[in-house]
């Protein structure tokens, strides 16, 4: 069985969709661009009191 894959717009554990991406426009999974580990960044809309959660990159993924 293959490994799970993230796509632009998939929900995160905080309920916000992965974005802004842009993702890989030449690799579509279910019609949406694939999320690229270490290339695409995400902005979390939640906060810890006065400070927002920091955005970040997906650290694990396939290079193919």
mmCIF file of the N, C-alpha and C atoms, coordinates in Angstrom:
data_MODEL
# 
_entry.id   MODEL 
# 
loop_
_atom_site.group_PDB 
_atom_site.id 
_atom_site.type_symbol 
_atom_site.label_atom_id 
_atom_site.label_alt_id 
_atom_site.label_comp_id 
_atom_site.label_asym_id 
_atom_site.label_entity_id 
_atom_site.label_seq_id 
_atom_site.pdbx_PDB_ins_code 
_atom_site.Cartn_x 
_atom_site.Cartn_y 
_atom_site.Cartn_z 
_atom_site.occupancy 
_atom_site.B_iso_or_equiv 
_atom_site.pdbx_formal_charge 
_atom_site.auth_seq_id 
_atom_site.auth_comp_id 
_atom_site.auth_asym_id 
_atom_site.auth_atom_id 
_atom_site.pdbx_PDB_model_num 
ATOM 1   N N  . UNK A 1 1  ? 0.846  -1.171 0.000   1.00 0.00 ? 1  UNK A N  1 
ATOM 2   C CA . UNK A 1 1  ? 0.000  0.000  0.000   1.00 0.00 ? 1  UNK A CA 1 
ATOM 3   C C  . UNK A 1 1  ? 0.893  1.236  0.000   1.00 0.00 ? 1  UNK A C  1 
ATOM 4   N N  . UNK A 1 2  ? 0.451  2.287  -0.674  1.00 0.00 ? 2  UNK A N  1 
ATOM 5   C CA . UNK A 1 2  ? 1.211  3.525  -0.748  1.00 0.00 ? 2  UNK A CA 1 
ATOM 6   C C  . UNK A 1 2  ? 1.151  4.337  0.532   1.00 0.00 ? 2  UNK A C  1 
ATOM 7   N N  . UNK A 1 3  ? 1.967  5.356  0.578   1.00 0.00 ? 3  UNK A N  1 
ATOM 8   C CA . UNK A 1 3  ? 2.004  6.256  1.731   1.00 0.00 ? 3  UNK A CA 1 
ATOM 9   C C  . UNK A 1 3  ? 0.933  7.327  1.574   1.00 0.00 ? 3  UNK A C  1 
ATOM 10  N N  . UNK A 1 4  ? 0.468  7.905  2.702   1.00 0.00 ? 4  UNK A N  1 
ATOM 11  C CA . UNK A 1 4  ? -0.515 8.983  2.599   1.00 0.00 ? 4  UNK A CA 1 
ATOM 12  C C  . UNK A 1 4  ? 0.082  10.200 1.911   1.00 0.00 ? 4  UNK A C  1 
ATOM 13  N N  . UNK A 1 5  ? -0.754 10.948 1.256   1.00 0.00 ? 5  UNK A N  1 
ATOM 14  C CA . UNK A 1 5  ? -0.307 12.149 0.551   1.00 0.00 ? 5  UNK A CA 1 
ATOM 15  C C  . UNK A 1 5  ? -1.186 13.322 0.944   1.00 0.00 ? 5  UNK A C  1 
ATOM 16  N N  . UNK A 1 6  ? -0.563 14.470 1.105   1.00 0.00 ? 6  UNK A N  1 
ATOM 17  C CA . UNK A 1 6  ? -1.304 15.689 1.436   1.00 0.00 ? 6  UNK A CA 1 
ATOM 18  C C  . UNK A 1 6  ? -1.506 16.510 0.176   1.00 0.00 ? 6  UNK A C  1 
ATOM 19  N N  . UNK A 1 7  ? -2.639 17.198 0.135   1.00 0.00 ? 7  UNK A N  1 
ATOM 20  C CA . UNK A 1 7  ? -2.963 18.046 -1.007  1.00 0.00 ? 7  UNK A CA 1 
ATOM 21  C C  . UNK A 1 7  ? -3.274 19.449 -0.518  1.00 0.00 ? 7  UNK A C  1 
ATOM 22  N N  . UNK A 1 8  ? -3.070 20.431 -1.358  1.00 0.00 ? 8  UNK A N  1 
ATOM 23  C CA . UNK A 1 8  ? -3.458 21.798 -1.024  1.00 0.00 ? 8  UNK A CA 1 
ATOM 24  C C  . UNK A 1 8  ? -4.952 21.780 -0.715  1.00 0.00 ? 8  UNK A C  1 
ATOM 25  N N  . UNK A 1 9  ? -5.332 22.346 0.411   1.00 0.00 ? 9  UNK A N  1 
ATOM 26  C CA . UNK A 1 9  ? -6.732 22.387 0.814   1.00 0.00 ? 9  UNK A CA 1 
ATOM 27  C C  . UNK A 1 9  ? -7.140 21.298 1.782   1.00 0.00 ? 9  UNK A C  1 
ATOM 28  N N  . UNK A 1 10 ? -6.284 20.268 2.005   1.00 0.00 ? 10 UNK A N  1 
ATOM 29  C CA . UNK A 1 10 ? -6.604 19.243 2.998   1.00 0.00 ? 10 UNK A CA 1 
ATOM 30  C C  . UNK A 1 10 ? -6.606 19.872 4.384   1.00 0.00 ? 10 UNK A C  1 
ATOM 31  N N  . UNK A 1 11 ? -7.491 19.405 5.264   1.00 0.00 ? 11 UNK A N  1 
ATOM 32  C CA . UNK A 1 11 ? -7.548 19.930 6.625   1.00 0.00 ? 11 UNK A CA 1 
ATOM 33  C C  . UNK A 1 11 ? -6.348 19.484 7.444   1.00 0.00 ? 11 UNK A C  1 
ATOM 34  N N  . UNK A 1 12 ? -5.908 20.352 8.348   1.00 0.00 ? 12 UNK A N  1 
ATOM 35  C CA . UNK A 1 12 ? -4.835 20.031 9.282   1.00 0.00 ? 12 UNK A CA 1 
ATOM 36  C C  . UNK A 1 12 ? -5.453 19.579 10.597  1.00 0.00 ? 12 UNK A C  1 
ATOM 37  N N  . UNK A 1 13 ? -4.620 19.235 11.568  1.00 0.00 ? 13 UNK A N  1 
ATOM 38  C CA . UNK A 1 13 ? -5.136 18.821 12.874  1.00 0.00 ? 13 UNK A CA 1 
ATOM 39  C C  . UNK A 1 13 ? -5.830 19.963 13.606  1.00 0.00 ? 13 UNK A C  1 
ATOM 40  N N  . UNK A 1 14 ? -5.596 21.205 13.192  1.00 0.00 ? 14 UNK A N  1 
ATOM 41  C CA . UNK A 1 14 ? -6.279 22.353 13.785  1.00 0.00 ? 14 UNK A CA 1 
ATOM 42  C C  . UNK A 1 14 ? -7.533 22.732 13.016  1.00 0.00 ? 14 UNK A C  1 
ATOM 43  N N  . UNK A 1 15 ? -7.865 21.974 11.971  1.00 0.00 ? 15 UNK A N  1 
ATOM 44  C CA . UNK A 1 15 ? -9.097 22.209 11.234  1.00 0.00 ? 15 UNK A CA 1 
ATOM 45  C C  . UNK A 1 15 ? -9.004 23.224 10.115  1.00 0.00 ? 15 UNK A C  1 
ATOM 46  N N  . UNK A 1 16 ? -7.843 23.825 9.944   1.00 0.00 ? 16 UNK A N  1 
ATOM 47  C CA . UNK A 1 16 ? -7.675 24.787 8.854   1.00 0.00 ? 16 UNK A CA 1 
ATOM 48  C C  . UNK A 1 16 ? -7.052 24.083 7.656   1.00 0.00 ? 16 UNK A C  1 
ATOM 49  N N  . UNK A 1 17 ? -7.421 24.450 6.446   1.00 0.00 ? 17 UNK A N  1 
ATOM 50  C CA . UNK A 1 17 ? -6.874 23.778 5.270   1.00 0.00 ? 17 UNK A CA 1 
ATOM 51  C C  . UNK A 1 17 ? -5.420 24.161 5.015   1.00 0.00 ? 17 UNK A C  1 
ATOM 52  N N  . UNK A 1 18 ? -4.664 23.202 4.451   1.00 0.00 ? 18 UNK A N  1 
ATOM 53  C CA . UNK A 1 18 ? -3.285 23.482 4.059   1.00 0.00 ? 18 UNK A CA 1 
ATOM 54  C C  . UNK A 1 18 ? -3.282 24.585 3.018   1.00 0.00 ? 18 UNK A C  1 
ATOM 55  N N  . UNK A 1 19 ? -2.532 25.609 3.253   1.00 0.00 ? 19 UNK A N  1 
ATOM 56  C CA . UNK A 1 19 ? -2.462 26.720 2.317   1.00 0.00 ? 19 UNK A CA 1 
ATOM 57  C C  . UNK A 1 19 ? -1.524 27.777 2.844   1.00 0.00 ? 19 UNK A C  1 
ATOM 58  N N  . UNK A 1 20 ? -1.041 28.658 2.066   1.00 0.00 ? 20 UNK A N  1 
ATOM 59  C CA . UNK A 1 20 ? -1.493 28.924 0.709   1.00 0.00 ? 20 UNK A CA 1 
ATOM 60  C C  . UNK A 1 20 ? -0.856 28.043 -0.353  1.00 0.00 ? 20 UNK A C  1 
ATOM 61  N N  . UNK A 1 21 ? 0.100  27.223 -0.023  1.00 0.00 ? 21 UNK A N  1 
ATOM 62  C CA . UNK A 1 21 ? 0.702  26.324 -1.016  1.00 0.00 ? 21 UNK A CA 1 
ATOM 63  C C  . UNK A 1 21 ? 1.882  26.953 -1.715  1.00 0.00 ? 21 UNK A C  1 
ATOM 64  N N  . UNK A 1 22 ? 1.963  26.914 -3.008  1.00 0.00 ? 22 UNK A N  1 
ATOM 65  C CA . UNK A 1 22 ? 0.922  26.625 -3.992  1.00 0.00 ? 22 UNK A CA 1 
ATOM 66  C C  . UNK A 1 22 ? 0.746  25.148 -4.323  1.00 0.00 ? 22 UNK A C  1 
ATOM 67  N N  . UNK A 1 23 ? 1.624  24.284 -3.831  1.00 0.00 ? 23 UNK A N  1 
ATOM 68  C CA . UNK A 1 23 ? 1.554  22.883 -4.207  1.00 0.00 ? 23 UNK A CA 1 
ATOM 69  C C  . UNK A 1 23 ? 2.228  22.663 -5.539  1.00 0.00 ? 23 UNK A C  1 
ATOM 70  N N  . UNK A 1 24 ? 2.225  21.421 -5.963  1.00 0.00 ? 24 UNK A N  1 
ATOM 71  C CA . UNK A 1 24 ? 2.840  21.061 -7.242  1.00 0.00 ? 24 UNK A CA 1 
ATOM 72  C C  . UNK A 1 24 ? 1.740  20.998 -8.299  1.00 0.00 ? 24 UNK A C  1 
ATOM 73  N N  . UNK A 1 25 ? 1.724  21.984 -9.175  1.00 0.00 ? 25 UNK A N  1 
ATOM 74  C CA . UNK A 1 25 ? 0.635  22.075 -10.154 1.00 0.00 ? 25 UNK A CA 1 
ATOM 75  C C  . UNK A 1 25 ? 0.712  21.003 -11.230 1.00 0.00 ? 25 UNK A C  1 
ATOM 76  N N  . UNK A 1 26 ? 1.847  20.288 -11.313 1.00 0.00 ? 26 UNK A N  1 
ATOM 77  C CA . UNK A 1 26 ? 1.966  19.215 -12.303 1.00 0.00 ? 26 UNK A CA 1 
ATOM 78  C C  . UNK A 1 26 ? 1.661  17.841 -11.712 1.00 0.00 ? 26 UNK A C  1 
ATOM 79  N N  . UNK A 1 27 ? 1.461  17.769 -10.388 1.00 0.00 ? 27 UNK A N  1 
ATOM 80  C CA . UNK A 1 27 ? 1.091  16.513 -9.732  1.00 0.00 ? 27 UNK A CA 1 
ATOM 81  C C  . UNK A 1 27 ? -0.236 16.733 -9.019  1.00 0.00 ? 27 UNK A C  1 
ATOM 82  N N  . UNK A 1 28 ? -1.288 16.140 -9.552  1.00 0.00 ? 28 UNK A N  1 
ATOM 83  C CA . UNK A 1 28 ? -2.621 16.291 -8.975  1.00 0.00 ? 28 UNK A CA 1 
ATOM 84  C C  . UNK A 1 28 ? -3.038 14.996 -8.299  1.00 0.00 ? 28 UNK A C  1 
ATOM 85  N N  . UNK A 1 29 ? -3.614 15.119 -7.109  1.00 0.00 ? 29 UNK A N  1 
ATOM 86  C CA . UNK A 1 29 ? -4.142 13.982 -6.365  1.00 0.00 ? 29 UNK A CA 1 
ATOM 87  C C  . UNK A 1 29 ? -5.608 14.292 -6.122  1.00 0.00 ? 29 UNK A C  1 
ATOM 88  N N  . UNK A 1 30 ? -6.471 13.529 -6.725  1.00 0.00 ? 30 UNK A N  1 
ATOM 89  C CA . UNK A 1 30 ? -7.897 13.812 -6.598  1.00 0.00 ? 30 UNK A CA 1 
ATOM 90  C C  . UNK A 1 30 ? -8.263 15.181 -7.148  1.00 0.00 ? 30 UNK A C  1 
ATOM 91  N N  . UNK A 1 31 ? -7.542 15.635 -8.174  1.00 0.00 ? 31 UNK A N  1 
ATOM 92  C CA . UNK A 1 31 ? -7.833 16.912 -8.814  1.00 0.00 ? 31 UNK A CA 1 
ATOM 93  C C  . UNK A 1 31 ? -7.232 18.127 -8.123  1.00 0.00 ? 31 UNK A C  1 
ATOM 94  N N  . UNK A 1 32 ? -6.472 17.914 -7.036  1.00 0.00 ? 32 UNK A N  1 
ATOM 95  C CA . UNK A 1 32 ? -5.853 19.040 -6.318  1.00 0.00 ? 32 UNK A CA 1 
ATOM 96  C C  . UNK A 1 32 ? -4.336 18.893 -6.326  1.00 0.00 ? 32 UNK A C  1 
ATOM 97  N N  . UNK A 1 33 ? -3.612 20.025 -6.318  1.00 0.00 ? 33 UNK A N  1 
ATOM 98  C CA . UNK A 1 33 ? -2.146 19.963 -6.328  1.00 0.00 ? 33 UNK A CA 1 
ATOM 99  C C  . UNK A 1 33 ? -1.598 19.248 -5.091  1.00 0.00 ? 33 UNK A C  1 
ATOM 100 N N  . UNK A 1 34 ? -0.554 18.446 -5.304  1.00 0.00 ? 34 UNK A N  1 
ATOM 101 C CA . UNK A 1 34 ? 0.110  17.757 -4.201  1.00 0.00 ? 34 UNK A CA 1 
ATOM 102 C C  . UNK A 1 34 ? 0.847  18.763 -3.331  1.00 0.00 ? 34 UNK A C  1 
ATOM 103 N N  . UNK A 1 35 ? 0.799  18.549 -2.013  1.00 0.00 ? 35 UNK A N  1 
ATOM 104 C CA . UNK A 1 35 ? 1.546  19.374 -1.064  1.00 0.00 ? 35 UNK A CA 1 
ATOM 105 C C  . UNK A 1 35 ? 2.979  18.863 -1.053  1.00 0.00 ? 35 UNK A C  1 
ATOM 106 N N  . UNK A 1 36 ? 3.957  19.754 -1.151  1.00 0.00 ? 36 UNK A N  1 
ATOM 107 C CA . UNK A 1 36 ? 5.361  19.359 -1.247  1.00 0.00 ? 36 UNK A CA 1 
ATOM 108 C C  . UNK A 1 36 ? 6.075  19.547 0.089   1.00 0.00 ? 36 UNK A C  1 
ATOM 109 N N  . UNK A 1 37 ? 6.656  18.449 0.588   1.00 0.00 ? 37 UNK A N  1 
ATOM 110 C CA . UNK A 1 37 ? 7.438  18.520 1.827   1.00 0.00 ? 37 UNK A CA 1 
ATOM 111 C C  . UNK A 1 37 ? 8.614  19.454 1.616   1.00 0.00 ? 37 UNK A C  1 
ATOM 112 N N  . UNK A 1 38 ? 8.846  20.320 2.550   1.00 0.00 ? 38 UNK A N  1 
ATOM 113 C CA . UNK A 1 38 ? 9.930  21.311 2.608   1.00 0.00 ? 38 UNK A CA 1 
ATOM 114 C C  . UNK A 1 38 ? 9.822  22.423 1.565   1.00 0.00 ? 38 UNK A C  1 
ATOM 115 N N  . UNK A 1 39 ? 8.819  22.404 0.696   1.00 0.00 ? 39 UNK A N  1 
ATOM 116 C CA . UNK A 1 39 ? 8.677  23.452 -0.322  1.00 0.00 ? 39 UNK A CA 1 
ATOM 117 C C  . UNK A 1 39 ? 7.485  24.366 -0.081  1.00 0.00 ? 39 UNK A C  1 
ATOM 118 N N  . UNK A 1 40 ? 6.374  23.816 0.387   1.00 0.00 ? 40 UNK A N  1 
ATOM 119 C CA . UNK A 1 40 ? 5.161  24.600 0.608   1.00 0.00 ? 40 UNK A CA 1 
ATOM 120 C C  . UNK A 1 40 ? 5.033  24.952 2.087   1.00 0.00 ? 40 UNK A C  1 
ATOM 121 N N  . UNK A 1 41 ? 4.525  26.138 2.370   1.00 0.00 ? 41 UNK A N  1 
ATOM 122 C CA . UNK A 1 41 ? 4.349  26.549 3.764   1.00 0.00 ? 41 UNK A CA 1 
ATOM 123 C C  . UNK A 1 41 ? 2.869  26.731 4.074   1.00 0.00 ? 41 UNK A C  1 
ATOM 124 N N  . UNK A 1 42 ? 2.541  26.549 5.354   1.00 0.00 ? 42 UNK A N  1 
ATOM 125 C CA . UNK A 1 42 ? 1.158  26.632 5.817   1.00 0.00 ? 42 UNK A CA 1 
ATOM 126 C C  . UNK A 1 42 ? 1.042  27.731 6.863   1.00 0.00 ? 42 UNK A C  1 
ATOM 127 N N  . UNK A 1 43 ? -0.050 28.460 6.857   1.00 0.00 ? 43 UNK A N  1 
ATOM 128 C CA . UNK A 1 43 ? -0.319 29.493 7.851   1.00 0.00 ? 43 UNK A CA 1 
ATOM 129 C C  . UNK A 1 43 ? -1.478 29.025 8.718   1.00 0.00 ? 43 UNK A C  1 
ATOM 130 N N  . UNK A 1 44 ? -1.217 28.832 10.021  1.00 0.00 ? 44 UNK A N  1 
ATOM 131 C CA . UNK A 1 44 ? -2.251 28.382 10.958  1.00 0.00 ? 44 UNK A CA 1 
ATOM 132 C C  . UNK A 1 44 ? -3.014 29.589 11.480  1.00 0.00 ? 44 UNK A C  1 
ATOM 133 N N  . UNK A 1 45 ? -4.331 29.495 11.508  1.00 0.00 ? 45 UNK A N  1 
ATOM 134 C CA . UNK A 1 45 ? -5.147 30.627 11.956  1.00 0.00 ? 45 UNK A CA 1 
ATOM 135 C C  . UNK A 1 45 ? -5.410 30.624 13.464  1.00 0.00 ? 45 UNK A C  1 
ATOM 136 N N  . UNK A 1 46 ? -4.990 29.576 14.179  1.00 0.00 ? 46 UNK A N  1 
ATOM 137 C CA . UNK A 1 46 ? -5.198 29.520 15.628  1.00 0.00 ? 46 UNK A CA 1 
ATOM 138 C C  . UNK A 1 46 ? -4.132 30.338 16.354  1.00 0.00 ? 46 UNK A C  1 
ATOM 139 N N  . UNK A 1 47 ? -4.374 30.621 17.634  1.00 0.00 ? 47 UNK A N  1 
ATOM 140 C CA . UNK A 1 47 ? -3.391 31.394 18.401  1.00 0.00 ? 47 UNK A CA 1 
ATOM 141 C C  . UNK A 1 47 ? -3.247 30.845 19.809  1.00 0.00 ? 47 UNK A C  1 
ATOM 142 N N  . UNK A 1 48 ? -2.112 31.146 20.432  1.00 0.00 ? 48 UNK A N  1 
ATOM 143 C CA . UNK A 1 48 ? -1.848 30.843 21.841  1.00 0.00 ? 48 UNK A CA 1 
ATOM 144 C C  . UNK A 1 48 ? -1.929 32.154 22.598  1.00 0.00 ? 48 UNK A C  1 
ATOM 145 N N  . UNK A 1 49 ? -3.132 32.578 22.922  1.00 0.00 ? 49 UNK A N  1 
ATOM 146 C CA . UNK A 1 49 ? -3.288 33.865 23.597  1.00 0.00 ? 49 UNK A CA 1 
ATOM 147 C C  . UNK A 1 49 ? -2.979 35.009 22.651  1.00 0.00 ? 49 UNK A C  1 
ATOM 148 N N  . UNK A 1 50 ? -2.013 35.858 23.004  1.00 0.00 ? 50 UNK A N  1 
ATOM 149 C CA . UNK A 1 50 ? -1.741 37.034 22.170  1.00 0.00 ? 50 UNK A CA 1 
ATOM 150 C C  . UNK A 1 50 ? -0.924 36.749 20.911  1.00 0.00 ? 50 UNK A C  1 
ATOM 151 N N  . UNK A 1 51 ? -0.363 35.547 20.786  1.00 0.00 ? 51 UNK A N  1 
ATOM 152 C CA . UNK A 1 51 ? 0.468  35.277 19.608  1.00 0.00 ? 51 UNK A CA 1 
ATOM 153 C C  . UNK A 1 51 ? -0.154 34.183 18.745  1.00 0.00 ? 51 UNK A C  1 
ATOM 154 N N  . UNK A 1 52 ? -0.080 34.319 17.427  1.00 0.00 ? 52 UNK A N  1 
ATOM 155 C CA . UNK A 1 52 ? -0.611 33.281 16.534  1.00 0.00 ? 52 UNK A CA 1 
ATOM 156 C C  . UNK A 1 52 ? 0.315  32.076 16.512  1.00 0.00 ? 52 UNK A C  1 
ATOM 157 N N  . UNK A 1 53 ? -0.233 30.922 16.132  1.00 0.00 ? 53 UNK A N  1 
ATOM 158 C CA . UNK A 1 53 ? 0.625  29.762 15.892  1.00 0.00 ? 53 UNK A CA 1 
ATOM 159 C C  . UNK A 1 53 ? 1.515  30.080 14.707  1.00 0.00 ? 53 UNK A C  1 
ATOM 160 N N  . UNK A 1 54 ? 2.721  29.627 14.767  1.00 0.00 ? 54 UNK A N  1 
ATOM 161 C CA . UNK A 1 54 ? 3.639  29.858 13.648  1.00 0.00 ? 54 UNK A CA 1 
ATOM 162 C C  . UNK A 1 54 ? 3.271  28.939 12.500  1.00 0.00 ? 54 UNK A C  1 
ATOM 163 N N  . UNK A 1 55 ? 3.461  29.407 11.305  1.00 0.00 ? 55 UNK A N  1 
ATOM 164 C CA . UNK A 1 55 ? 3.293  28.560 10.138  1.00 0.00 ? 55 UNK A CA 1 
ATOM 165 C C  . UNK A 1 55 ? 4.470  27.617 10.058  1.00 0.00 ? 55 UNK A C  1 
ATOM 166 N N  . UNK A 1 56 ? 4.461  26.753 9.105   1.00 0.00 ? 56 UNK A N  1 
ATOM 167 C CA . UNK A 1 56 ? 5.575  25.832 9.001   1.00 0.00 ? 56 UNK A CA 1 
ATOM 168 C C  . UNK A 1 56 ? 5.516  25.032 7.728   1.00 0.00 ? 56 UNK A C  1 
ATOM 169 N N  . UNK A 1 57 ? 6.465  24.124 7.621   1.00 0.00 ? 57 UNK A N  1 
ATOM 170 C CA . UNK A 1 57 ? 6.527  23.253 6.463   1.00 0.00 ? 57 UNK A CA 1 
ATOM 171 C C  . UNK A 1 57 ? 6.279  21.822 6.902   1.00 0.00 ? 57 UNK A C  1 
ATOM 172 N N  . UNK A 1 58 ? 5.859  20.989 5.981   1.00 0.00 ? 58 UNK A N  1 
ATOM 173 C CA . UNK A 1 58 ? 5.723  19.569 6.240   1.00 0.00 ? 58 UNK A CA 1 
ATOM 174 C C  . UNK A 1 58 ? 7.134  18.996 6.197   1.00 0.00 ? 58 UNK A C  1 
ATOM 175 N N  . UNK A 1 59 ? 7.559  18.326 7.257   1.00 0.00 ? 59 UNK A N  1 
ATOM 176 C CA . UNK A 1 59 ? 8.938  17.864 7.346   1.00 0.00 ? 59 UNK A CA 1 
ATOM 177 C C  . UNK A 1 59 ? 9.168  16.474 6.802   1.00 0.00 ? 59 UNK A C  1 
ATOM 178 N N  . UNK A 1 60 ? 8.109  15.684 6.599   1.00 0.00 ? 60 UNK A N  1 
ATOM 179 C CA . UNK A 1 60 ? 8.265  14.318 6.140   1.00 0.00 ? 60 UNK A CA 1 
ATOM 180 C C  . UNK A 1 60 ? 7.495  14.149 4.850   1.00 0.00 ? 60 UNK A C  1 
ATOM 181 N N  . UNK A 1 61 ? 8.116  13.519 3.892   1.00 0.00 ? 61 UNK A N  1 
ATOM 182 C CA . UNK A 1 61 ? 7.430  13.283 2.632   1.00 0.00 ? 61 UNK A CA 1 
ATOM 183 C C  . UNK A 1 61 ? 8.334  12.556 1.666   1.00 0.00 ? 61 UNK A C  1 
ATOM 184 N N  . UNK A 1 62 ? 7.826  12.268 0.522   1.00 0.00 ? 62 UNK A N  1 
ATOM 185 C CA . UNK A 1 62 ? 8.587  11.596 -0.516  1.00 0.00 ? 62 UNK A CA 1 
ATOM 186 C C  . UNK A 1 62 ? 9.144  12.622 -1.482  1.00 0.00 ? 62 UNK A C  1 
ATOM 187 N N  . UNK A 1 63 ? 10.355 12.398 -1.945  1.00 0.00 ? 63 UNK A N  1 
ATOM 188 C CA . UNK A 1 63 ? 10.963 13.336 -2.890  1.00 0.00 ? 63 UNK A CA 1 
ATOM 189 C C  . UNK A 1 63 ? 10.519 13.067 -4.324  1.00 0.00 ? 63 UNK A C  1 
ATOM 190 N N  . UNK A 1 64 ? 9.706  12.055 -4.530  1.00 0.00 ? 64 UNK A N  1 
ATOM 191 C CA . UNK A 1 64 ? 9.263  11.739 -5.892  1.00 0.00 ? 64 UNK A CA 1 
ATOM 192 C C  . UNK A 1 64 ? 7.996  12.464 -6.241  1.00 0.00 ? 64 UNK A C  1 
# 
